[in-house]
Amino acid sequence: MIATTLMIQGTTSDAGKSALVTGLCRLLARRGLRVAPFKPQNMALNSAVTADGGEIGRAQAAQAQAAGLAPTTDMNPVLLKPASDTGAQVIVSGQAVGTMDALAYHDYKRIVRDAVLAAHARLAAAFDVVVVEGAGSPAEINLRANDIANMGFAEAVDCPVLLAADIDRGGVFAQLVGTLELLAASERERVAGFIINRFRGDLSLLQPGLDWLEERTGVPVVGTLPHLAGLHLEAEDRLTDSAPAEAGRDATLRVHVPALPRISNHTDFDALRLHPQVELRFIGPGETLEGADLIVLPGSKAVRADLAWLRAQGWEDELRRHLRYGGRVIGICGGFQMLGRTLADPDGVEGAPGTSDGLGLLDLATTLAPEKQLRRVHGRLAGDDAAVTGYEIHMGVTRGPALERPAVLLDARADGARSDDDRVLGTYLHGLFDEPAALTALLRWAGLAAPEATDYHALREAGIDRLADAMAQHLWTEPLRRLLPE
């Protein structure tokens, strides 16, 4: 059976499209439908490795989880990973094809369109429903030509669109009416309903506005989803310090993470951020790393540039002082590479060719190479029986004596390094903190005497279920039901 395809677009970035697709995938899966998520084009530095060995946006991996599926590259055939203010690495069907500036990619979209439509066709043939997430806003007039992310895709596959707006930002009626006015006539006809997202307060006070909106546009309001305080879903890209109220309630371990300009896969820290005994902060310009028990250097899409930026903040001296006074340091992926003696980029993989001095906290050296390493892995912490699972996404090859004392043992091979004094740990493993036993072991290593056992996988599931419950109550209305198979 050919799938019903339903697309969620938004009036702005961060209107809640990713969350709505996630919740709808869980809601439809509960109702016995075979449902798959799809995002034609994503721009994000949070990514995941798929079951078929490619790379997609992290949000689509979370949506696959909501649908009860292993993620595949068909769910996000085009991923753009910004490497600078003007250029991004372009990933098509899970594999990097090069780095392009905005103008070059605008022309290249005509080529990737075929990959997008082919991926959608495969999902449509295998599932009852494909729930599609748009990107940004469909009313970006300057990006309309060759569009594959919003209405250009919807027109190509002939699917209805639900338009979501975030009322918490203010101006929700202007968002919806203005977006509709800027669409072409055929695109306006494709909008089958509005979703008001993140509403706080008494719905009866909003109802006159909803009635006006329906009369003004002729488009039904599918529903109004309330603001869900403390809801945890893995972020598509935006960096946030927010956490449920219970997180950090008994905080005795302070963790600081430098908010690098090209920080990638910051979802690595969600398990830490949600732990009730941990206070985690992302540290920005003008702030200090001091006062932490543990400093974690995150992944980066531009490691040499971000290392230079870190130094410009005065944080290298603070790192060394932190270690002298007994603190611990972990580096993940790009952060691991920064910990070594040198970082070379002879081919200009992430910027201008050259070599940078590393922080010199581990006796190793990294050379960046064009071929990206993509692996889903399992193993254990070295010297501990705690299981780890996760993935590797990096373009560097690291060598040096420090690797003889690995941080983790993955699938019968060693990864990462620990310093001789066991105060510095580095690894390429994304997901280092996700497994309960590994998190407990690492918190104890970092100085927490009696870590409370928590299950991050259960917390993720609880967040998805909470969202689906709210959507079942507030959005499972007749305008939505008639768009979907029984």
QUIZILIN-V111394 format. One record per pair of residues at least 6 apart in sequence whose C-alpha atoms are under 7 Angstrom apart, sorted by the first residue. I is the first residue (numbers start at 1). J is the second residue. Records with the same first field share a line. If there is no record, write none. Layout:
# QUIZILIN-V111394
I->J + J
This chain:
# QUIZILIN-V111394
1->125 + 128
2->124 + 125 + 128
3->124 + 125 + 127 + 128 + 129 + 130
4->128 + 129 + 130 + 484
5->129 + 130 + 131 + 159
6->130 + 131 + 132 + 159 + 160 + 161
7->131 + 132 + 133 + 134 + 159 + 160 + 161 + 162
8->17 + 132 + 133 + 134 + 161 + 162 + 163
9->17 + 133 + 134 + 137 + 150 + 161 + 162 + 163 + 164
10->17 + 136 + 137 + 163 + 164 + 165
11->137 + 163 + 164 + 165 + 175 + 176 + 179
12->136 + 137
13->136 + 137
15->164 + 165 + 166
16->197
17->133
18->59 + 133
21->63 + 131 + 133
22->63 + 66
23->464 + 467 + 468 + 471
24->468
25->35 + 36 + 37 + 63 + 66 + 67
26->66 + 67 + 468
27->468 + 472
28->35
29->35 + 67
33->128
34->127 + 128 + 129
35->67 + 127 + 128 + 129 + 130
36->64 + 67 + 127 + 129 + 130 + 131
37->60 + 63 + 64 + 75 + 130 + 131 + 132
38->75 + 76 + 130 + 131 + 132 + 133
39->75 + 76 + 132 + 133 + 134
40->76 + 77 + 78 + 116 + 148 + 149
41->76 + 77 + 78 + 79 + 135 + 149
42->57 + 78 + 79 + 80 + 135
43->79 + 80 + 81
44->57 + 80 + 81 + 236 + 237
45->81 + 82 + 237 + 264 + 265
46->57 + 58 + 236 + 237 + 264 + 265 + 266
47->55 + 56 + 57 + 58 + 265
48->55 + 56 + 57 + 58 + 61
49->55 + 56 + 374 + 375 + 376 + 391
50->71 + 72 + 73
51->70 + 71 + 72
52->72
53->374 + 375
54->73 + 94 + 95 + 374
55->73 + 94 + 95
56->73 + 76 + 79 + 94
57->76 + 79
58->236
59->234 + 235 + 236
60->75 + 76
61->71
62->234
64->70 + 71
66->464
73->93 + 94
74->93 + 119 + 120
77->92 + 93 + 94 + 115 + 116 + 119
78->91 + 92 + 93
79->90 + 91 + 92
80->88 + 89 + 90 + 91
81->88 + 89 + 90
82->88 + 89
83->89 + 262 + 301 + 302 + 350
86->101 + 102
87->99 + 100 + 101 + 102
88->99 + 100 + 101
89->96 + 98 + 99 + 100
90->96 + 97 + 98 + 99 + 100
91->97
109->146
110->146
113->148
123->130
124->130
134->149 + 150
135->149 + 150
138->150 + 151
139->179 + 182 + 183
147->153
151->187
160->190 + 191 + 192
161->190 + 191 + 192
162->191 + 192 + 193 + 194 + 195
163->191 + 193 + 194 + 195
164->194 + 195 + 196 + 197
165->172 + 175 + 176 + 195 + 196 + 197
166->172 + 196 + 197 + 198
167->196 + 197 + 198 + 199
168->198 + 199
180->188
192->219
193->219 + 220 + 221 + 222
194->220 + 221 + 222
195->221 + 222 + 223 + 224
196->223 + 224 + 225
197->224 + 225 + 226
198->225 + 226 + 227
199->224 + 225 + 226 + 227
200->226 + 227
210->221
214->220 + 221
222->475 + 477 + 479 + 480
223->474 + 475
224->474 + 475
225->471 + 474 + 475
230->243 + 244 + 245
231->244 + 463
232->460 + 463
233->460 + 463 + 464
234->267
235->267
241->281 + 282
243->273 + 274
246->276
247->274 + 275 + 276
248->275 + 276 + 277 + 278 + 279
249->276 + 277
250->276 + 277
251->276 + 277 + 278 + 279
252->277 + 278
253->277 + 278 + 279 + 293 + 448
254->278 + 279 + 280 + 292 + 293 + 294
255->279 + 280 + 281 + 292 + 293 + 294 + 295
256->280 + 281 + 282 + 283 + 289 + 292 + 294 + 295 + 296
257->281 + 282 + 283 + 295 + 296 + 297 + 298
258->282 + 283 + 284 + 297
259->282 + 283 + 284
260->306
261->306
262->300 + 301 + 302 + 306
263->298 + 299 + 300 + 301
264->299 + 300 + 301
265->299
266->298
268->430 + 431
271->433 + 434 + 456
272->278 + 433
273->279 + 280
275->454
283->289
285->313
289->315 + 318
290->318 + 322
293->327 + 328 + 446
294->327 + 328 + 329 + 446
295->328 + 329 + 330
296->329 + 330 + 331
297->330 + 331 + 332 + 335
298->331 + 332 + 334 + 335
299->332 + 333 + 334 + 335
300->334
302->350
303->334
304->356
307->338
328->423 + 424 + 446
329->423 + 424 + 425
330->424 + 425 + 426
331->339 + 425 + 426 + 427
332->426 + 427 + 428 + 429 + 430
333->394 + 427 + 428 + 429
336->426 + 427 + 428
337->343 + 366
338->358 + 359
339->358 + 359 + 360 + 361 + 362
340->358 + 359 + 360 + 361 + 362 + 363 + 364 + 365
341->357 + 358 + 359 + 360 + 362 + 363 + 364 + 365
342->355 + 356 + 357 + 358 + 365 + 366
343->355 + 356 + 357 + 358 + 365 + 366 + 367
344->354 + 355 + 356 + 366 + 367 + 368
345->353 + 354 + 355 + 367 + 368
346->353 + 354
347->353
349->368 + 369 + 370
362->402 + 419
363->400 + 401 + 402
364->398 + 399 + 400 + 401 + 402
365->398 + 399 + 400
366->396 + 397 + 398 + 399
367->396 + 397 + 398
368->395 + 396 + 397
369->395 + 396
370->395
371->395
372->393 + 394 + 395
373->392 + 393 + 394 + 395
374->392 + 393
375->391 + 392 + 393
376->390 + 391 + 392
377->389 + 390 + 391 + 410 + 411
378->388 + 389 + 390 + 410 + 411
379->387 + 388 + 389 + 409 + 410 + 411
380->386 + 387 + 388 + 408 + 409 + 410
381->387 + 388 + 407 + 408 + 409
382->406 + 407 + 408 + 409
386->437 + 438
387->435 + 437 + 438
388->432 + 435 + 438
389->431 + 435
390->429 + 430 + 431 + 432
391->429 + 430 + 431
392->428 + 429 + 430
402->417 + 418 + 419
403->416 + 417
405->417 + 418
406->414 + 415 + 416 + 417 + 418
407->415 + 416 + 417 + 418 + 425 + 426 + 427
408->414 + 415 + 416
409->415
415->427 + 428
416->426 + 427 + 428
417->425 + 426 + 427
418->424 + 425 + 426
419->425
433->439
434->456
436->453 + 454 + 455 + 456
440->451 + 453
443->451
444->451
